[in-house]
């Protein structure tokens, strides 16, 4: 197993802004207004979106930022019965 040899820095403000944009500006084909968004979809959009090197982001850092956004904006984060996904209600 290989480990990172240098610490990576992530601008949390930018990450939270990108997360918020993804959550609030979902294309109509993927989700209707008010429907919960799958956290896996959010992660995929973060990694494929434009911007500074987001391919190095970890899921746990994105989740922590999501929890901050949930606290600030009153979002709901719920799990499904088999505990393999998270749904974010905006």
LUMMI-965713 format. One record per atom (N, C-alpha, C): x, y, z; atom name; residue number from 1. Coordinates in nm, 2 decimals. Example, Ala and Ser with C-alpha at 12.3 -4.5 7.8 and 13.67 -1.06 7.14 Angstrom:
2
R      xx      yy      zz  site  pos
R    1.32   -0.57    0.78     N    1
R    1.23   -0.45    0.78    CA    1
R    1.32   -0.33    0.78     C    1
R    1.28   -0.22    0.71     N    2
R    1.37   -0.11    0.71    CA    2
R    1.29    0.00    0.79     C    2
end
This chain:
90
R      xx      yy      zz  site  pos
R    0.08   -0.12    0.00     N    1
R    0.00    0.00    0.00    CA    1
R    0.09    0.12    0.00     C    1
R    0.06    0.22   -0.08     N    2
R    0.13    0.34   -0.09    CA    2
R    0.06    0.45   -0.01     C    2
R    0.13    0.54    0.05     N    3
R    0.08    0.65    0.13    CA    3
R    0.13    0.78    0.07     C    3
R    0.05    0.88    0.09     N    4
R    0.10    1.02    0.04    CA    4
R    0.22    1.06    0.12     C    4
R    0.32    1.12    0.05     N    5
R    0.44    1.16    0.11    CA    5
R    0.44    1.31    0.15     C    5
R    0.34    1.38    0.10     N    6
R    0.32    1.52    0.14    CA    6
R    0.18    1.55    0.17     C    6
R    0.16    1.64    0.26     N    7
R    0.02    1.67    0.30    CA    7
R   -0.04    1.75    0.19     C    7
R   -0.17    1.73    0.17     N    8
R   -0.25    1.80    0.07    CA    8
R   -0.33    1.90    0.14     C    8
R   -0.34    2.02    0.07     N    9
R   -0.43    2.12    0.13    CA    9
R   -0.55    2.14    0.05     C    9
R   -0.66    2.16    0.11     N   10
R   -0.79    2.18    0.04    CA   10
R   -0.85    2.30    0.09     C   10
R   -0.89    2.39    0.01     N   11
R   -0.96    2.51    0.05    CA   11
R   -1.11    2.47    0.08     C   11
R   -1.14    2.47    0.21     N   12
R   -1.27    2.42    0.25    CA   12
R   -1.38    2.51    0.21     C   12
R   -1.35    2.64    0.20     N   13
R   -1.46    2.73    0.16    CA   13
R   -1.50    2.71    0.01     C   13
R   -1.40    2.68   -0.07     N   14
R   -1.43    2.65   -0.21    CA   14
R   -1.50    2.52   -0.22     C   14
R   -1.46    2.42   -0.14     N   15
R   -1.53    2.29   -0.14    CA   15
R   -1.67    2.30   -0.10     C   15
R   -1.70    2.38    0.01     N   16
R   -1.83    2.39    0.05    CA   16
R   -1.92    2.47   -0.05     C   16
R   -1.86    2.57   -0.12     N   17
R   -1.93    2.64   -0.22    CA   17
R   -1.96    2.55   -0.34     C   17
R   -1.87    2.47   -0.38     N   18
R   -1.89    2.37   -0.49    CA   18
R   -2.00    2.27   -0.45     C   18
R   -2.00    2.22   -0.33     N   19
R   -2.10    2.13   -0.28    CA   19
R   -2.24    2.19   -0.28     C   19
R   -2.24    2.31   -0.23     N   20
R   -2.37    2.39   -0.23    CA   20
R   -2.42    2.41   -0.37     C   20
R   -2.34    2.44   -0.46     N   21
R   -2.38    2.46   -0.60    CA   21
R   -2.43    2.33   -0.66     C   21
R   -2.37    2.22   -0.63     N   22
R   -2.41    2.09   -0.69    CA   22
R   -2.55    2.06   -0.63     C   22
R   -2.56    2.08   -0.50     N   23
R   -2.69    2.04   -0.43    CA   23
R   -2.81    2.13   -0.47     C   23
R   -2.78    2.25   -0.50     N   24
R   -2.89    2.35   -0.53    CA   24
R   -2.92    2.37   -0.68     C   24
R   -2.83    2.32   -0.76     N   25
R   -2.84    2.35   -0.91    CA   25
R   -2.84    2.22   -0.99     C   25
R   -2.91    2.12   -0.94     N   26
R   -2.92    1.99   -1.01    CA   26
R   -2.99    2.00   -1.14     C   26
R   -2.94    1.94   -1.25     N   27
R   -3.01    1.94   -1.37    CA   27
R   -3.15    1.87   -1.36     C   27
R   -3.25    1.93   -1.43     N   28
R   -3.39    1.88   -1.42    CA   28
R   -3.40    1.73   -1.46     C   28
R   -3.31    1.68   -1.54     N   29
R   -3.32    1.54   -1.59    CA   29
R   -3.28    1.45   -1.48     C   29
R   -3.20    1.49   -1.38     N   30
R   -3.15    1.40   -1.28    CA   30
R   -3.24    1.40   -1.16     C   30
R   -3.29    1.51   -1.12     N   31
R   -3.37    1.52   -1.00    CA   31
R   -3.47    1.64   -1.01     C   31
R   -3.58    1.62   -0.95     N   32
R   -3.68    1.73   -0.94    CA   32
R   -3.65    1.81   -0.82     C   32
R   -3.70    1.94   -0.83     N   33
R   -3.68    2.03   -0.72    CA   33
R   -3.74    1.97   -0.59     C   33
R   -3.67    1.97   -0.48     N   34
R   -3.71    1.92   -0.36    CA   34
R   -3.68    1.77   -0.33     C   34
R   -3.65    1.70   -0.43     N   35
R   -3.61    1.56   -0.42    CA   35
R   -3.47    1.55   -0.35     C   35
R   -3.45    1.45   -0.27     N   36
R   -3.32    1.43   -0.21    CA   36
R   -3.21    1.39   -0.32     C   36
R   -3.09    1.43   -0.30     N   37
R   -2.98    1.41   -0.39    CA   37
R   -2.89    1.30   -0.33     C   37
R   -2.85    1.20   -0.41     N   38
R   -2.77    1.09   -0.36    CA   38
R   -2.63    1.15   -0.34     C   38
R   -2.57    1.12   -0.23     N   39
R   -2.43    1.17   -0.19    CA   39
R   -2.33    1.12   -0.29     C   39
R   -2.35    1.00   -0.34     N   40
R   -2.25    0.94   -0.44    CA   40
R   -2.25    1.02   -0.57     C   40
R   -2.37    1.07   -0.61     N   41
R   -2.38    1.16   -0.73    CA   41
R   -2.31    1.29   -0.71     C   41
R   -2.32    1.34   -0.59     N   42
R   -2.25    1.47   -0.55    CA   42
R   -2.10    1.45   -0.56     C   42
R   -2.05    1.34   -0.51     N   43
R   -1.90    1.31   -0.51    CA   43
R   -1.86    1.29   -0.66     C   43
R   -1.93    1.22   -0.74     N   44
R   -1.90    1.21   -0.88    CA   44
R   -1.89    1.34   -0.95     C   44
R   -1.99    1.43   -0.93     N   45
R   -1.99    1.56   -0.99    CA   45
R   -1.88    1.64   -0.94     C   45
R   -1.84    1.63   -0.82     N   46
R   -1.72    1.71   -0.77    CA   46
R   -1.59    1.66   -0.84     C   46
R   -1.58    1.53   -0.86     N   47
R   -1.46    1.48   -0.92    CA   47
R   -1.45    1.50   -1.07     C   47
R   -1.56    1.52   -1.13     N   48
R   -1.56    1.53   -1.28    CA   48
R   -1.58    1.68   -1.32     C   48
R   -1.61    1.77   -1.22     N   49
R   -1.64    1.91   -1.25    CA   49
R   -1.51    1.98   -1.28     C   49
R   -1.52    2.10   -1.33     N   50
R   -1.41    2.18   -1.36    CA   50
R   -1.36    2.25   -1.23     C   50
R   -1.24    2.30   -1.23     N   51
R   -1.19    2.37   -1.11    CA   51
R   -1.06    2.31   -1.07     C   51
R   -1.01    2.35   -0.96     N   52
R   -0.88    2.31   -0.91    CA   52
R   -0.88    2.16   -0.87     C   52
R   -0.77    2.10   -0.88     N   53
R   -0.75    1.96   -0.86    CA   53
R   -0.84    1.89   -0.76     C   53
R   -0.96    1.86   -0.79     N   54
R   -1.06    1.80   -0.70    CA   54
R   -1.05    1.65   -0.70     C   54
R   -0.96    1.59   -0.79     N   55
R   -0.95    1.45   -0.79    CA   55
R   -0.88    1.39   -0.67     C   55
R   -0.81    1.48   -0.59     N   56
R   -0.74    1.44   -0.47    CA   56
R   -0.83    1.44   -0.35     C   56
R   -0.96    1.48   -0.36     N   57
R   -1.05    1.50   -0.25    CA   57
R   -1.08    1.36   -0.19     C   57
R   -1.09    1.35   -0.06     N   58
R   -1.14    1.23    0.00    CA   58
R   -1.29    1.24    0.03     C   58
R   -1.35    1.13    0.04     N   59
R   -1.49    1.12    0.07    CA   59
R   -1.52    1.18    0.21     C   59
R   -1.43    1.14    0.30     N   60
R   -1.46    1.19    0.44    CA   60
R   -1.45    1.34    0.45     C   60
R   -1.37    1.41    0.38     N   61
R   -1.36    1.55    0.38    CA   61
R   -1.49    1.61    0.32     C   61
R   -1.53    1.55    0.21     N   62
R   -1.66    1.60    0.15    CA   62
R   -1.78    1.58    0.24     C   62
R   -1.78    1.47    0.31     N   63
R   -1.89    1.44    0.41    CA   63
R   -1.88    1.54    0.52     C   63
R   -1.77    1.57    0.57     N   64
R   -1.76    1.67    0.68    CA   64
R   -1.81    1.81    0.64     C   64
R   -1.77    1.85    0.51     N   65
R   -1.82    1.97    0.46    CA   65
R   -1.97    1.97    0.44     C   65
R   -2.02    1.85    0.40     N   66
R   -2.17    1.84    0.38    CA   66
R   -2.24    1.85    0.52     C   66
R   -2.18    1.80    0.62     N   67
R   -2.24    1.82    0.75    CA   67
R   -2.24    1.96    0.80     C   67
R   -2.14    2.04    0.76     N   68
R   -2.13    2.18    0.79    CA   68
R   -2.25    2.25    0.72     C   68
R   -2.26    2.22    0.59     N   69
R   -2.37    2.28    0.51    CA   69
R   -2.51    2.24    0.56     C   69
R   -2.52    2.12    0.61     N   70
R   -2.65    2.08    0.66    CA   70
R   -2.68    2.16    0.79     C   70
R   -2.58    2.19    0.87     N   71
R   -2.60    2.27    0.99    CA   71
R   -2.63    2.41    0.95     C   71
R   -2.56    2.47    0.86     N   72
R   -2.58    2.61    0.82    CA   72
R   -2.71    2.63    0.74     C   72
R   -2.76    2.54    0.66     N   73
R   -2.87    2.56    0.57    CA   73
R   -2.99    2.47    0.60     C   73
R   -2.99    2.40    0.71     N   74
R   -3.10    2.31    0.74    CA   74
R   -3.12    2.20    0.65     C   74
R   -3.02    2.14    0.59     N   75
R   -3.03    2.03    0.50    CA   75
R   -3.06    1.90    0.59     C   75
R   -3.12    1.80    0.53     N   76
R   -3.14    1.67    0.59    CA   76
R   -3.05    1.57    0.53     C   76
R   -2.98    1.49    0.61     N   77
R   -2.90    1.38    0.56    CA   77
R   -2.95    1.25    0.62     C   77
R   -3.00    1.16    0.53     N   78
R   -3.06    1.04    0.58    CA   78
R   -3.00    0.92    0.51     C   78
R   -3.00    0.81    0.57     N   79
R   -2.95    0.69    0.51    CA   79
R   -3.07    0.60    0.46     C   79
R   -3.04    0.50    0.38     N   80
R   -3.14    0.41    0.33    CA   80
R   -3.13    0.28    0.42     C   80
R   -3.23    0.20    0.40     N   81
R   -3.24    0.08    0.49    CA   81
R   -3.12   -0.01    0.49     C   81
R   -3.06   -0.03    0.38     N   82
R   -2.94   -0.12    0.37    CA   82
R   -2.81   -0.05    0.40     C   82
R   -2.82    0.08    0.43     N   83
R   -2.70    0.16    0.48    CA   83
R   -2.59    0.17    0.38     C   83
R   -2.62    0.16    0.25     N   84
R   -2.52    0.18    0.15    CA   84
R   -2.52    0.31    0.07     C   84
R   -2.61    0.40    0.11     N   85
R   -2.62    0.53    0.05    CA   85
R   -2.67    0.64    0.15     C   85
R   -2.63    0.76    0.12     N   86
R   -2.69    0.87    0.19    CA   86
R   -2.76    0.96    0.10     C   86
R   -2.88    1.01    0.14     N   87
R   -2.96    1.10    0.07    CA   87
R   -2.96    1.24    0.13     C   87
R   -2.94    1.35    0.05     N   88
R   -2.93    1.48    0.11    CA   88
R   -3.05    1.56    0.06     C   88
R   -3.13    1.60    0.15     N   89
R   -3.25    1.68    0.12    CA   89
R   -3.22    1.83    0.13     C   89
R   -3.25    1.90    0.02     N   90
R   -3.22    2.04    0.02    CA   90
R   -3.35    2.12    0.05     C   90
end
